[in-house]
Amino acid sequence: MGPKIVWLFTFVIVYWAYCIFWGIKGAIASKTASDYFIAGRQIPVWVFVLAATATSFSGWTFMGHPGLLYRDGFQYAYASFYAITIPFTGVMFLKRQWILGKRFGYVTPGEMLSDYFRSDVMRVLVVVVALFFSVPYLGVQLRASGFLFNVLTDGMLGVNVGMWLLSAVVLAYVALGGLRAVAYVDTLQCLLLAGGIVAIGFIVLNAVGGWSELNEGIAGMIAIDTKLTPAGHSHYVAIPGVIQFVPSGPAAEGGAWTGIMCLTYMFALMGIQSAPAFSMWSFANKNPRPFAPQQVWASSFGIGFILIIFTAIQGMGAHMIGADSAMLSAGHATDKLGLGMDLMDTAGKQGMIVPALINLMSTNAPWLVGLLSVCALAAMQSTGAAYMSTAGGMLTRDIYKHFMHKDADHRRQKLFGRMGVAVIVIAALIVATTSKDALVLLGGLAVAYGFQMWPALIAICWCPWLTRQGIIVGLIAGILAVTCTETIGQDWFGITAWGRWPWTIHSAGWGIIFNLGLAVIVSAVTQNGDAREHRMKFHNYLREHAGLPESKRKLVPLAWVVTIVWFAFAVGPGAVIGNTIFGTPADSTTWVFGIPSIWAWQILWWALGVGMMWFLAYKMEMSTIPPKEVQALVEDIGDVRAESGS
């Protein structure tokens, strides 16, 4: 084995030892079911800040995001705003879910929503959404880890072998230690994820030759680009309009990333923190103190800055160091990657970009290759571990305990929870092994399914008018609409009238149109006085403990305006202004800040987005400590009769 392989396995073994340590420690600390499933509601502030950030930004951020930016240019880079839109979901819902979880002793969102709506159907639907999210999303992460190690070990470790081997350690520490182990491992994973992206960005910038050379290279890309938007701009530096009424988004002229596509794609990624797993993250905290710093500073500011700058450097810089054969032929690039072909002709296509960039250091700094490989592995495992743990908890509490064994003691619940984790991991591995061609499509479905929880969360956190019947009908319709507007839906239902993402509207957008639309219509005709009175028990408590003081209520209209304007111009139809406002895309001499106008526009609205998040989380008190102490009626719902066990 060469030095690169030795360093790779050395760092992996050290990382694995850290994971197993916390798995064992978590197992020792988990005396009750609550300890195991939600860390006894005692996750420290700094742990949640880092762990929730790691859970929100997975291996897809590390591995997939630079590749799509390489392929589609800055029109896709609007996706970097998920550093703001993902925690925006947390601002909307986490504090209020925490208050309800603390007050009524909920451990899972299924318990919360079934109690609120007085419906076991809602409980089952929440578990279904959790599984639809967890299994394919986890499969994507696990397969990507196998692919990474296959490339970095020069084929010594097969993709499937690497995937199953790397998954065994994740399964071990998650099943042993529950959410507490996941949280403490995620703290390290967050630092590795962020540090790895920054390090690779600097490596690429150095390989390109510096900042000015990077922008000269972008100008060269524009000059030879033959894929133009309807306005005649290079697709690398302009979005192709507000919307295109084509049957399939990928068939849009000049690229799929219209203003509406960017907006609805943000909806999909907002599904990460509206997915049932994040409800359990909220329940696991002692108080809401960590919510605001995680949402504003760790995610919006920290990860946002890293994605807007360093991921852009990775994606665009790769064109100038040998990934793009057209750039090499035109004399605008040097062949430092040594791929021997265009990146898009390799087996991994754009997914090959990060392993190729890491391999740049294999000769001069093989130890760095090993370290960056572990950074990528940590990024891929961070989200998967959390969804394994929480989905196992929901299977235990909402299916096994509620329907099959109401008097299950703590020992039995923990045992079944560990079995649930194993089942989910094995299912994800089987899907990843046998359905690799459909895996990316399934992964894309996962976040869109998660976003379909928004109407249910709006109902329980903000709007008592929405009824049980409306939310259930809407959720089912939303799931079907998402499925029918993804490629896999075309295969399942034989739909030929449209393809994936018709009218350049992402499947999450189509899902929420049907979901929320039907929820409102059905709720309007199913109002019931007794049911409304029951729901008001929750909302009256929220108003008492999460309502704005009188002195700040005048700011509510401003909060609405700020939010709508930001979404419209940062990631929505108004983003088309960014194509040209700071210079002509094809003429680098007109670039006001020395970078393409679209990049400058993204940096500007990233900064404004951080300001918006601060205003909502802190000023509007949507993520701060409640002014009144929340008194728990019971420690954990359903645990009153449970026996203590270890």
C-alpha positions as CSV (number, residue, x, y, z in Angstrom):
1,M,0.0,0.0,0.0
2,G,1.2,3.5,-0.8
3,P,1.4,6.4,1.7
4,K,-2.0,7.7,0.6
5,I,-3.7,4.4,1.5
6,V,-1.9,4.1,4.8
7,W,-2.9,7.6,5.9
8,L,-6.4,7.0,4.7
9,F,-6.9,3.9,6.9
10,T,-5.1,5.5,9.8
11,F,-7.5,8.4,9.9
12,V,-10.5,6.2,9.4
13,I,-9.5,3.9,12.3
14,V,-9.1,6.9,14.6
15,Y,-12.4,8.3,13.5
16,W,-14.1,5.0,14.0
17,A,-12.7,4.7,17.5
18,Y,-14.2,8.1,18.4
19,C,-17.6,6.9,17.0
20,I,-17.6,3.6,19.0
21,F,-16.5,5.4,22.2
22,W,-19.6,7.6,22.1
23,G,-21.7,4.6,21.2
24,I,-20.6,2.8,24.3
25,K,-20.9,5.9,26.5
26,G,-24.4,6.6,25.1
27,A,-25.4,3.0,25.9
28,I,-24.3,3.3,29.5
29,A,-26.1,6.6,29.9
30,S,-29.4,5.4,28.4
31,K,-31.3,4.2,31.5
32,T,-34.8,4.9,30.1
33,A,-36.4,5.0,26.7
34,S,-36.4,8.8,26.8
35,D,-32.6,8.7,27.4
36,Y,-32.1,6.5,24.4
37,F,-34.5,8.1,21.9
38,I,-34.1,11.8,22.8
39,A,-31.1,11.9,25.1
40,G,-33.2,12.5,28.2
41,R,-34.1,16.0,26.8
42,Q,-30.6,17.1,28.0
43,I,-28.5,17.8,24.9
44,P,-26.1,20.7,25.8
45,V,-26.3,23.9,23.9
46,W,-23.0,23.7,22.0
47,V,-23.7,20.0,21.1
48,F,-27.0,20.8,19.5
49,V,-25.6,23.8,17.6
50,L,-23.0,21.6,16.0
51,A,-25.0,18.4,15.7
52,A,-28.1,20.0,14.2
53,T,-25.8,21.7,11.7
54,A,-24.1,18.5,10.7
55,T,-27.5,16.8,10.4
56,S,-28.8,19.5,8.1
57,F,-25.9,19.5,5.7
58,S,-25.0,16.0,4.7
59,G,-22.5,14.3,2.5
60,W,-24.5,15.6,-0.5
61,T,-23.3,19.1,0.6
62,F,-19.7,17.8,0.6
63,M,-19.8,15.5,-2.5
64,G,-22.8,16.4,-4.7
65,H,-23.1,20.2,-4.4
66,P,-19.7,21.0,-6.0
67,G,-20.4,18.6,-8.8
68,L,-23.7,20.1,-9.8
69,L,-22.2,23.6,-9.6
70,Y,-19.5,22.3,-11.9
71,R,-22.0,21.0,-14.3
72,D,-24.7,23.8,-14.2
73,G,-22.7,26.8,-13.1
74,F,-23.9,29.7,-11.0
75,Q,-27.5,29.2,-12.0
76,Y,-27.4,26.1,-9.7
77,A,-25.4,27.9,-7.1
78,Y,-28.6,29.5,-5.8
79,A,-29.0,26.1,-4.1
80,S,-26.3,27.3,-1.7
81,F,-29.1,29.4,-0.1
82,Y,-30.3,26.2,1.6
83,A,-27.9,27.2,4.3
84,I,-30.6,29.8,5.1
85,T,-33.8,28.1,4.0
86,I,-33.2,24.8,5.9
87,P,-32.9,26.6,9.3
88,F,-35.7,28.9,8.3
89,T,-37.9,25.8,8.8
90,G,-36.4,25.5,12.2
91,V,-37.2,29.1,13.0
92,M,-40.8,28.5,12.0
93,F,-41.4,25.3,14.0
94,L,-38.6,24.1,16.4
95,K,-39.3,26.3,19.4
96,R,-43.0,25.7,19.4
97,Q,-42.6,22.0,19.0
98,W,-40.1,22.0,21.9
99,I,-42.8,23.8,24.1
100,L,-45.4,21.2,23.2
101,G,-43.0,18.3,23.6
102,K,-41.9,19.6,27.1
103,R,-45.4,20.3,28.2
104,F,-47.1,17.1,27.1
105,G,-44.1,14.7,27.2
106,Y,-43.9,13.8,23.6
107,V,-41.0,11.7,22.4
108,T,-41.9,11.4,18.7
109,P,-43.8,13.7,16.3
110,G,-46.3,10.9,15.7
111,E,-47.3,11.1,19.4
112,M,-47.6,14.9,19.1
113,L,-49.6,15.0,15.9
114,S,-51.9,12.1,16.8
115,D,-52.6,13.6,20.2
116,Y,-53.3,17.0,18.6
117,F,-55.6,15.7,15.8
118,R,-56.8,12.7,17.9
119,S,-56.0,10.4,15.0
120,D,-53.9,7.2,14.8
121,V,-54.0,7.6,11.0
122,M,-51.9,10.8,11.5
123,R,-49.5,8.8,13.6
124,V,-49.0,6.2,10.9
125,L,-48.6,8.8,8.2
126,V,-45.8,10.5,10.1
127,V,-44.0,7.1,10.4
128,V,-44.5,6.5,6.7
129,V,-43.0,10.0,5.8
130,A,-40.1,9.2,8.2
131,L,-39.4,5.9,6.4
132,F,-39.9,7.4,2.9
133,F,-37.3,10.0,4.0
134,S,-34.9,7.9,5.9
135,V,-34.3,4.8,3.8
136,P,-33.5,6.4,0.4
137,Y,-31.7,9.4,1.9
138,L,-29.6,7.1,4.0
139,G,-29.0,4.8,0.9
140,V,-27.7,7.8,-1.0
141,Q,-25.2,8.7,1.8
142,L,-24.0,5.1,2.2
143,R,-23.5,4.5,-1.4
144,A,-21.6,7.7,-1.8
145,S,-19.3,6.7,1.0
146,G,-18.6,3.4,-0.8
147,F,-17.9,5.2,-4.1
148,L,-15.6,7.7,-2.4
149,F,-13.4,5.0,-0.9
150,N,-13.4,3.0,-4.1
151,V,-11.9,6.0,-5.9
152,L,-9.5,7.0,-3.1
153,T,-8.2,3.4,-2.6
154,D,-7.6,3.2,-6.4
155,G,-10.2,0.4,-6.7
156,M,-8.8,-1.7,-3.8
157,L,-12.1,-1.4,-2.0
158,G,-15.1,-2.2,-4.1
159,V,-18.1,0.2,-3.9
160,N,-20.4,-2.3,-2.3
161,V,-17.8,-3.7,0.0
162,G,-16.8,-0.3,1.2
163,M,-20.4,0.7,1.6
164,W,-21.3,-2.2,3.8
165,L,-18.1,-2.0,5.8
166,L,-18.4,1.7,6.5
167,S,-22.1,1.3,7.4
168,A,-21.3,-1.4,10.0
169,V,-19.6,1.2,12.2
170,V,-22.4,3.7,11.9
171,L,-24.9,1.0,12.8
172,A,-22.9,0.0,15.8
173,Y,-22.6,3.4,17.5
174,V,-26.2,4.5,16.6
175,A,-27.8,1.3,17.8
176,L,-25.7,1.3,20.9
177,G,-25.9,4.9,22.1
178,G,-29.1,6.3,20.5
179,L,-29.6,10.0,19.9
180,R,-27.0,11.0,22.6
181,A,-24.2,9.1,20.7
182,V,-25.4,10.6,17.4
183,A,-25.3,14.1,18.8
184,Y,-21.8,13.9,20.3
185,V,-20.4,12.2,17.1
186,D,-22.1,14.9,15.0
187,T,-20.2,17.6,16.8
188,L,-17.0,16.3,15.3
189,Q,-18.6,15.6,12.0
190,C,-19.8,19.2,11.7
191,L,-16.3,20.5,12.2
192,L,-14.9,18.0,9.7
193,L,-17.6,18.8,7.1
194,A,-17.0,22.6,7.3
195,G,-13.2,22.3,7.5
196,G,-13.0,19.9,4.6
197,I,-15.0,22.1,2.3
198,V,-12.8,25.1,3.1
199,A,-9.6,23.1,2.7
200,I,-10.6,21.7,-0.7
201,G,-11.6,25.2,-1.7
202,F,-8.1,26.5,-0.9
203,I,-6.5,23.6,-2.7
204,V,-8.4,24.4,-5.8
205,L,-7.8,28.1,-5.6
206,N,-4.0,27.4,-5.3
207,A,-4.1,24.9,-8.2
208,V,-5.9,27.6,-10.4
209,G,-3.3,30.2,-9.5
210,G,-5.3,32.6,-7.4
211,W,-8.4,34.7,-7.3
212,S,-7.8,36.8,-10.4
213,E,-6.9,33.6,-12.4
214,L,-10.1,32.0,-11.2
215,N,-12.2,34.9,-12.6
216,E,-10.1,34.9,-15.8
217,G,-10.9,31.2,-16.2
218,I,-14.6,31.9,-15.7
219,A,-14.5,34.5,-18.5
220,G,-12.8,31.8,-20.6
221,M,-15.6,29.3,-19.8
222,I,-18.2,31.9,-20.9
223,A,-16.4,32.6,-24.2
224,I,-16.6,28.9,-25.3
225,D,-19.9,28.0,-23.8
226,T,-22.5,26.8,-26.3
227,K,-25.4,26.2,-23.9
228,L,-27.1,29.6,-23.8
229,T,-30.2,30.9,-21.9
230,P,-33.2,32.3,-23.9
231,A,-31.6,35.8,-23.3
232,G,-28.3,34.6,-25.0
233,H,-26.2,34.4,-21.8
234,S,-23.9,31.5,-20.9
235,H,-25.7,29.0,-18.7
236,Y,-22.7,29.2,-16.3
237,V,-23.4,32.8,-15.3
238,A,-27.2,33.3,-15.7
239,I,-30.5,31.7,-14.8
240,P,-32.7,30.9,-17.8
241,G,-35.6,33.2,-16.9
242,V,-38.4,33.2,-14.3
243,I,-40.2,30.0,-15.5
244,Q,-40.4,27.9,-18.7
245,F,-43.6,26.1,-19.6
246,V,-42.0,22.9,-20.7
247,P,-43.2,19.3,-19.9
248,S,-39.9,18.5,-18.1
249,G,-37.6,20.9,-16.2
250,P,-34.3,19.2,-17.4
251,A,-35.4,20.0,-21.0
252,A,-35.6,23.7,-20.4
253,E,-33.6,26.0,-22.7
254,G,-30.3,27.1,-21.1
255,G,-30.7,24.8,-18.0
256,A,-33.4,23.8,-15.6
257,W,-32.6,26.4,-12.9
258,T,-35.2,29.1,-13.5
259,G,-36.3,31.4,-10.7
260,I,-39.3,29.2,-9.9
261,M,-37.2,26.0,-10.0
262,C,-34.7,27.6,-7.6
263,L,-37.5,28.6,-5.3
264,T,-39.3,25.2,-5.3
265,Y,-36.0,23.4,-5.0
266,M,-35.4,25.4,-1.8
267,F,-38.8,24.1,-0.7
268,A,-37.6,20.5,-1.1
269,L,-34.5,21.2,1.0
270,M,-36.6,22.9,3.6
271,G,-38.0,19.4,4.1
272,I,-34.8,18.4,5.9
273,Q,-35.8,20.3,9.1
274,S,-39.6,19.7,8.7
275,A,-39.0,15.9,8.4
276,P,-40.2,14.0,11.5
277,A,-36.6,13.4,12.6
278,F,-36.0,17.1,13.4
279,S,-39.1,17.2,15.6
280,M,-37.3,14.6,17.8
281,W,-34.1,16.8,17.7
282,S,-36.3,19.7,19.1
283,F,-37.6,17.4,21.9
284,A,-34.1,16.4,22.9
285,N,-33.1,19.8,24.2
286,K,-33.3,21.1,27.7
287,N,-34.6,24.4,26.4
288,P,-34.7,26.4,23.1
289,R,-31.5,28.3,23.9
290,P,-29.4,26.6,21.1
291,F,-32.0,27.1,18.4
292,A,-31.2,30.7,17.5
293,P,-27.3,30.4,17.4
294,Q,-27.6,27.2,15.3
295,Q,-30.1,28.8,12.8
296,V,-28.4,32.2,12.5
297,W,-24.7,31.8,13.1
298,A,-23.7,28.2,12.6
299,S,-25.9,27.5,9.6
300,S,-26.9,30.8,7.8
301,F,-23.7,32.7,8.5
302,G,-21.1,29.9,8.8
303,I,-22.2,27.2,6.4
304,G,-23.7,29.9,4.1
305,F,-20.4,31.7,3.7
306,I,-18.6,28.4,3.1
307,L,-21.0,27.3,0.4
308,I,-21.3,30.7,-1.4
309,I,-17.5,31.1,-1.6
310,F,-15.6,27.8,-1.2
311,T,-18.0,25.4,-2.9
312,A,-18.2,27.9,-5.8
313,I,-14.4,27.9,-6.0
314,Q,-14.4,24.1,-6.1
315,G,-17.1,23.8,-8.8
316,M,-15.9,26.5,-11.1
317,G,-12.2,26.1,-10.4
318,A,-12.3,22.4,-11.5
319,H,-12.9,23.6,-15.1
320,M,-9.5,25.3,-15.1
321,I,-7.4,22.4,-13.8
322,G,-8.2,19.6,-16.2
323,A,-11.8,18.4,-15.5
324,D,-13.2,20.1,-18.7
325,S,-11.7,18.9,-21.9
326,A,-13.2,21.8,-23.9
327,M,-11.3,24.3,-21.6
328,L,-8.1,22.3,-22.1
329,S,-8.6,22.4,-25.9
330,A,-9.2,26.1,-25.9
331,G,-6.1,26.8,-23.8
332,H,-8.0,28.1,-20.8
333,A,-7.0,25.3,-18.4
334,T,-4.0,23.2,-17.3
335,D,-4.3,19.5,-16.8
336,K,-3.5,19.1,-13.1
337,L,-6.1,16.5,-12.3
338,G,-4.8,14.1,-14.9
339,L,-8.1,12.4,-15.5
340,G,-7.3,11.5,-19.1
341,M,-10.8,12.4,-20.2
342,D,-13.6,14.9,-19.5
343,L,-15.0,14.6,-16.0
344,M,-18.5,14.1,-17.4
345,D,-17.2,11.0,-19.4
346,T,-16.1,9.3,-16.2
347,A,-18.2,6.7,-14.5
348,G,-19.1,9.0,-11.7
349,K,-19.7,12.1,-13.9
350,Q,-20.0,15.2,-11.8
351,G,-20.0,13.1,-8.6
352,M,-16.3,12.3,-9.3
353,I,-15.3,15.9,-8.8
354,V,-14.5,15.9,-5.0
355,P,-12.5,12.6,-5.0
356,A,-10.5,14.0,-8.0
357,L,-9.9,17.3,-6.1
358,I,-8.8,15.4,-3.0
359,N,-6.4,13.3,-5.0
360,L,-4.6,16.5,-6.1
361,M,-2.7,16.1,-2.8
362,S,-1.9,12.5,-3.1
363,T,1.8,13.1,-4.1
364,N,2.7,16.2,-2.0
365,A,0.6,15.6,1.1
366,P,-0.8,12.1,1.3
367,W,-1.7,12.6,4.9
368,L,-4.1,15.4,3.8
369,V,-5.8,13.0,1.4
370,G,-6.5,10.7,4.4
371,L,-7.8,13.6,6.5
372,L,-10.0,15.0,3.8
373,S,-11.4,11.5,3.1
374,V,-12.5,11.3,6.7
375,C,-14.0,14.7,6.4
376,A,-16.1,13.5,3.5
377,L,-17.0,10.2,5.3
378,A,-18.1,12.2,8.4
379,A,-20.2,14.5,6.2
380,M,-21.9,11.5,4.6
381,Q,-22.6,9.8,8.0
382,S,-23.8,12.9,9.9
383,T,-27.3,13.1,8.5
384,G,-27.7,9.3,8.0
385,A,-26.9,8.6,11.7
386,A,-29.6,11.0,12.9
387,Y,-32.3,9.6,10.6
388,M,-31.4,6.1,11.6
389,S,-31.8,6.9,15.3
390,T,-35.0,8.9,15.0
391,A,-36.7,6.5,12.5
392,G,-35.9,3.6,14.9
393,G,-37.5,5.6,17.7
394,M,-40.7,6.3,15.7
395,L,-41.0,2.6,14.7
396,T,-40.7,1.7,18.4
397,R,-42.9,4.3,20.0
398,D,-45.5,4.8,17.3
399,I,-45.9,1.3,15.9
400,Y,-44.6,-1.3,18.3
401,K,-45.5,0.4,21.6
402,H,-48.7,2.1,20.6
403,F,-50.3,-0.7,18.6
404,M,-48.7,-3.9,19.8
405,H,-47.3,-3.5,23.3
406,K,-48.6,-0.5,25.2
407,D,-47.0,-1.6,28.5
408,A,-43.5,-2.1,27.0
409,D,-40.9,-1.2,29.6
410,H,-37.8,0.8,29.0
411,R,-35.6,-2.2,28.3
412,R,-37.9,-3.6,25.7
413,Q,-38.3,-0.2,24.0
414,K,-34.6,0.3,23.7
415,L,-34.2,-3.3,22.4
416,F,-36.8,-2.7,19.7
417,G,-35.3,0.7,18.9
418,R,-32.0,-0.9,18.2
419,M,-33.7,-3.5,16.1
420,G,-35.5,-0.7,14.2
421,V,-32.1,1.0,13.5
422,A,-30.7,-2.3,12.1
423,V,-33.8,-2.8,9.9
424,I,-33.5,0.7,8.5
425,V,-29.8,0.4,7.7
426,I,-30.2,-3.0,6.1
427,A,-33.1,-1.7,4.0
428,A,-31.1,1.3,2.9
429,L,-28.1,-0.9,2.0
430,I,-30.2,-3.3,0.0
431,V,-31.8,-0.4,-1.9
432,A,-28.4,1.2,-2.5
433,T,-26.9,-2.2,-3.6
434,T,-29.7,-3.4,-5.9
435,S,-31.3,-0.1,-7.1
436,K,-28.3,2.1,-7.7
437,D,-29.7,3.5,-10.9
438,A,-32.9,4.7,-9.1
439,L,-31.0,5.7,-5.9
440,V,-30.5,9.4,-6.8
441,L,-34.1,9.7,-7.8
442,L,-35.2,8.1,-4.5
443,G,-32.9,10.5,-2.6
444,G,-34.4,13.4,-4.4
445,L,-37.9,12.2,-3.4
446,A,-36.8,12.0,0.3
447,V,-36.5,15.7,0.9
448,A,-39.6,16.6,-1.1
449,Y,-41.5,14.1,1.0
450,G,-40.1,15.7,4.2
451,F,-41.4,19.1,3.0
452,Q,-44.9,17.8,2.9
453,M,-45.0,17.9,6.7
454,W,-45.2,21.7,6.5
455,P,-49.0,22.0,6.6
456,A,-49.2,19.6,9.6
457,L,-46.6,21.7,11.4
458,I,-48.3,24.9,10.4
459,A,-51.5,23.5,11.9
460,I,-50.1,22.5,15.3
461,C,-47.7,25.4,15.7
462,W,-49.7,28.3,14.2
463,C,-53.1,27.6,12.7
464,P,-55.9,25.9,14.7
465,W,-58.3,26.3,11.8
466,L,-56.7,23.4,9.8
467,T,-58.6,20.2,10.6
468,R,-57.5,16.6,10.9
469,Q,-59.4,15.7,7.7
470,G,-57.8,18.5,5.8
471,I,-54.2,17.7,6.9
472,I,-54.6,14.0,6.3
473,V,-56.1,14.4,2.8
474,G,-53.5,17.1,2.0
475,L,-50.5,15.0,3.1
476,I,-51.6,12.0,1.1
477,A,-52.2,14.2,-2.0
478,G,-48.9,15.9,-1.5
479,I,-47.0,12.6,-1.4
480,L,-48.7,11.4,-4.5
481,A,-48.0,14.7,-6.3
482,V,-44.4,14.6,-5.4
483,T,-44.1,11.0,-6.7
484,C,-45.9,11.8,-10.0
485,T,-43.7,14.7,-10.8
486,E,-40.4,12.8,-10.3
487,T,-39.0,10.3,-12.8
488,I,-39.7,7.3,-10.6
489,G,-43.4,8.3,-10.7
490,Q,-43.4,8.2,-14.5
491,D,-42.1,4.6,-14.2
492,W,-44.6,3.5,-11.6
493,F,-47.7,5.1,-13.0
494,G,-46.8,5.1,-16.7
495,I,-47.4,8.9,-17.0
496,T,-46.4,10.3,-20.4
497,A,-48.1,13.7,-20.4
498,W,-45.2,15.2,-18.5
499,G,-41.7,14.4,-17.2
500,R,-39.7,15.3,-14.2
501,W,-40.4,18.8,-12.7
502,P,-42.9,20.0,-15.3
503,W,-42.9,23.8,-16.0
504,T,-39.6,24.0,-14.2
505,I,-41.4,23.5,-10.9
506,H,-39.7,21.0,-8.5
507,S,-41.7,18.1,-7.3
508,A,-41.7,19.6,-3.8
509,G,-43.5,22.6,-5.3
510,W,-46.1,20.5,-7.0
511,G,-46.6,18.5,-3.8
512,I,-47.2,21.6,-1.6
513,I,-49.6,23.0,-4.1
514,F,-51.9,20.0,-3.9
515,N,-51.1,19.4,-0.2
516,L,-51.8,22.9,1.2
517,G,-54.6,23.5,-1.4
518,L,-56.6,20.5,-0.4
519,A,-55.8,20.9,3.3
520,V,-57.5,24.4,3.2
521,I,-60.4,23.2,1.1
522,V,-61.2,20.2,3.1
523,S,-60.7,22.1,6.4
524,A,-63.2,24.6,5.3
525,V,-65.9,22.0,5.1
526,T,-64.9,19.8,8.1
527,Q,-65.0,22.4,10.9
528,N,-66.1,20.9,14.2
529,G,-66.6,22.7,17.5
530,D,-65.4,20.0,19.8
531,A,-62.3,19.2,17.7
532,R,-61.5,23.0,17.5
533,E,-61.8,23.3,21.3
534,H,-59.4,20.4,21.8
535,R,-56.9,22.0,19.4
536,M,-57.2,25.3,21.1
537,K,-55.8,23.7,24.3
538,F,-52.4,23.5,22.5
539,H,-52.7,26.9,20.8
540,N,-53.7,28.8,24.0
541,Y,-50.6,27.3,25.7
542,L,-48.4,28.3,22.8
543,R,-49.8,31.9,22.8
544,E,-49.1,32.1,26.5
545,H,-45.5,30.8,26.2
546,A,-44.4,31.7,22.7
547,G,-46.5,34.8,21.8
548,L,-44.9,38.1,21.1
549,P,-45.0,40.8,23.8
550,E,-47.3,43.7,22.9
551,S,-44.3,46.0,22.2
552,K,-43.2,43.9,19.3
553,R,-46.5,43.0,17.6
554,K,-46.2,46.1,15.4
555,L,-43.1,44.3,13.8
556,V,-45.2,41.4,12.5
557,P,-46.0,43.1,9.1
558,L,-42.4,44.0,8.7
559,A,-41.4,40.4,9.3
560,W,-43.8,39.2,6.6
561,V,-42.5,41.8,4.1
562,V,-38.8,41.0,4.9
563,T,-39.4,37.3,4.5
564,I,-41.4,37.5,1.3
565,V,-39.0,39.9,-0.4
566,W,-36.0,37.8,0.5
567,F,-37.5,34.6,-0.9
568,A,-38.7,36.4,-4.0
569,F,-35.4,38.0,-4.9
570,A,-32.8,35.7,-3.3
571,V,-34.1,32.3,-4.5
572,G,-37.2,33.1,-6.5
573,P,-38.4,34.9,-9.7
574,G,-36.6,38.1,-8.8
575,A,-33.2,36.4,-8.9
576,V,-33.2,36.9,-12.6
577,I,-32.2,40.5,-11.9
578,G,-28.9,39.1,-10.6
579,N,-27.9,38.0,-14.1
580,T,-27.0,41.5,-15.3
581,I,-27.3,44.0,-12.4
582,F,-23.6,44.1,-11.6
583,G,-22.2,43.7,-15.1
584,T,-22.8,42.1,-18.5
585,P,-22.3,38.3,-18.1
586,A,-20.2,37.9,-21.3
587,D,-18.0,40.9,-20.7
588,S,-15.7,40.5,-17.7
589,T,-14.5,44.2,-18.1
590,T,-18.0,45.3,-16.9
591,W,-18.1,43.2,-13.8
592,V,-18.4,45.7,-11.0
593,F,-16.8,43.6,-8.3
594,G,-14.5,41.7,-10.6
595,I,-16.7,38.6,-10.4
596,P,-19.8,37.6,-12.5
597,S,-22.9,39.6,-11.6
598,I,-24.8,36.5,-10.6
599,W,-22.1,35.6,-8.0
600,A,-22.1,39.1,-6.6
601,W,-25.9,39.0,-6.4
602,Q,-25.8,35.7,-4.4
603,I,-23.2,37.1,-2.0
604,L,-25.4,40.2,-1.4
605,W,-28.5,38.2,-0.7
606,W,-26.7,35.7,1.4
607,A,-25.7,38.6,3.7
608,L,-29.2,39.9,3.7
609,G,-30.5,36.4,4.4
610,V,-28.3,36.3,7.6
611,G,-29.9,39.6,8.6
612,M,-33.4,38.2,8.0
613,M,-32.7,35.1,10.1
614,W,-31.3,37.2,12.9
615,F,-34.4,39.4,12.8
616,L,-36.8,36.4,12.9
617,A,-34.9,34.3,15.4
618,Y,-33.9,37.0,17.9
619,K,-35.8,40.2,17.3
620,M,-39.1,38.4,16.7
621,E,-38.3,35.9,19.4
622,M,-39.1,32.9,17.2
623,S,-36.2,30.9,18.6
624,T,-35.5,32.4,22.0
625,I,-36.2,31.2,25.5
626,P,-39.9,31.5,26.4
627,P,-40.7,34.3,28.8
628,K,-42.6,31.8,31.0
629,E,-41.3,28.5,32.3
630,V,-42.8,25.5,30.6
631,Q,-44.2,23.1,33.2
632,A,-44.3,19.4,32.1
633,L,-47.6,17.6,32.7
634,V,-45.8,14.3,32.4
635,E,-42.1,13.5,31.7
636,D,-42.8,11.3,28.7
637,I,-46.2,10.4,27.3
638,G,-46.9,6.7,27.7
639,D,-44.0,6.1,30.1
640,V,-46.0,6.6,33.2
641,R,-46.6,2.9,33.6
642,A,-43.2,1.8,32.2
643,E,-40.8,0.1,34.5
644,S,-37.3,1.5,35.0
645,G,-34.7,-0.6,33.2
646,S,-31.2,-0.3,31.8
